[in-house]
Amino acid sequence: MDQDDKNNEGIDLSGSLKDSDTGVKFEEYRAPRSYYPGTQKIVQLVIKYSGGAIKDEEQANYVLIGFVVVAIIFSLFLFFGGGSSAYNEKIIPPIPAAGVGDPNFRP
């Protein structure tokens, strides 16, 4: 019965947290970022997936500008320099119209 009386008294822990200076303190580790909070998402992705080759936002911008220039040159090459029509005729000969060049054709 004495145990039941002790459990009902309760334990006062209100003063135990006042001396928390001797407790364990944790320091937060923050990984250094090479871009600023206002950096665009595409620049952040270029820095992240470069494998360490691109260090800051300025280098990422140069890489993106270079990529755009190469993409424009490639698309202009496909649009204007895709080959001449004479080259395409050698690969796929034109199909003659019905009756053209056929002496047995009667309309």
C-alpha positions as CSV (number, residue, x, y, z in Angstrom):
1,M,0.0,0.0,0.0
2,D,2.9,2.3,0.6
3,Q,3.8,2.2,-3.1
4,D,0.3,3.3,-4.1
5,D,0.6,6.4,-1.8
6,K,4.0,7.3,-3.3
7,N,2.7,7.1,-6.9
8,N,-0.2,9.4,-6.1
9,E,2.1,12.1,-4.7
10,G,3.6,12.8,-8.1
11,I,7.1,14.1,-9.0
12,D,7.8,17.8,-9.2
13,L,10.0,18.4,-12.3
14,S,9.4,22.1,-12.7
15,G,12.8,23.0,-11.3
16,S,14.8,20.4,-13.1
17,L,14.8,22.3,-16.4
18,K,16.1,25.6,-14.9
19,D,19.7,24.2,-14.8
20,S,19.7,23.1,-18.5
21,D,23.1,24.7,-19.1
22,T,24.9,21.5,-18.3
23,G,22.8,19.5,-20.8
24,V,23.9,18.4,-24.3
25,K,23.9,21.1,-27.0
26,F,23.7,20.3,-30.7
27,E,25.1,22.4,-33.4
28,E,23.3,22.5,-36.7
29,Y,25.4,21.6,-39.7
30,R,24.6,23.5,-42.9
31,A,26.1,22.5,-46.1
32,P,27.6,25.4,-48.0
33,R,25.7,26.4,-51.1
34,S,27.3,28.0,-54.1
35,Y,24.2,29.9,-55.1
36,Y,22.1,32.5,-53.5
37,P,18.5,32.2,-52.3
38,G,17.2,34.2,-55.3
39,T,18.9,32.0,-57.8
40,Q,16.7,30.5,-60.6
41,K,15.9,26.8,-60.4
42,I,17.6,26.0,-63.8
43,V,20.8,27.6,-62.5
44,Q,20.6,25.6,-59.3
45,L,20.2,22.4,-61.3
46,V,23.2,23.2,-63.6
47,I,25.3,23.7,-60.5
48,K,24.0,20.6,-58.8
49,Y,24.4,18.2,-61.7
50,S,27.7,19.5,-63.0
51,G,29.7,17.2,-60.8
52,G,31.6,20.1,-59.2
53,A,32.8,21.6,-62.5
54,I,30.6,24.6,-62.1
55,K,31.2,26.5,-58.9
56,D,29.0,29.5,-58.9
57,E,26.0,31.2,-60.5
58,E,28.0,33.2,-63.1
59,Q,29.6,30.0,-64.5
60,A,26.2,28.3,-64.7
61,N,24.8,31.3,-66.6
62,Y,27.7,31.0,-69.1
63,V,27.0,27.3,-69.6
64,L,23.3,27.9,-70.2
65,I,24.1,30.7,-72.8
66,G,26.5,28.3,-74.5
67,F,23.8,25.6,-74.6
68,V,21.3,28.0,-76.1
69,V,23.8,29.1,-78.8
70,V,24.6,25.4,-79.7
71,A,20.9,24.6,-79.8
72,I,20.1,27.5,-82.2
73,I,23.0,26.6,-84.5
74,F,21.9,23.0,-84.6
75,S,18.3,23.9,-85.4
76,L,19.4,26.3,-88.1
77,F,21.5,23.6,-89.6
78,L,18.6,21.2,-89.7
79,F,16.2,23.8,-91.1
80,F,18.4,25.3,-93.8
81,G,21.2,22.7,-94.4
82,G,19.1,19.5,-94.2
83,G,20.3,18.4,-97.7
84,S,19.4,19.2,-101.3
85,S,16.4,17.8,-103.1
86,A,18.7,16.0,-105.6
87,Y,20.2,14.0,-102.8
88,N,16.8,13.0,-101.5
89,E,15.7,11.9,-105.0
90,K,18.6,9.5,-105.2
91,I,17.4,7.8,-102.0
92,I,13.7,7.7,-102.8
93,P,12.9,7.9,-106.5
94,P,9.8,9.9,-107.4
95,I,6.7,7.9,-108.1
96,P,5.4,8.7,-111.7
97,A,1.8,9.7,-112.1
98,A,-0.7,7.3,-113.5
99,G,-0.3,7.0,-117.3
100,V,2.8,9.1,-117.6
101,G,5.4,7.1,-119.6
102,D,3.1,4.0,-119.9
103,P,2.2,3.2,-123.5
104,N,-0.5,0.7,-122.4
105,F,-2.4,3.2,-120.3
106,R,-5.9,4.0,-121.5
107,P,-8.1,6.4,-119.6
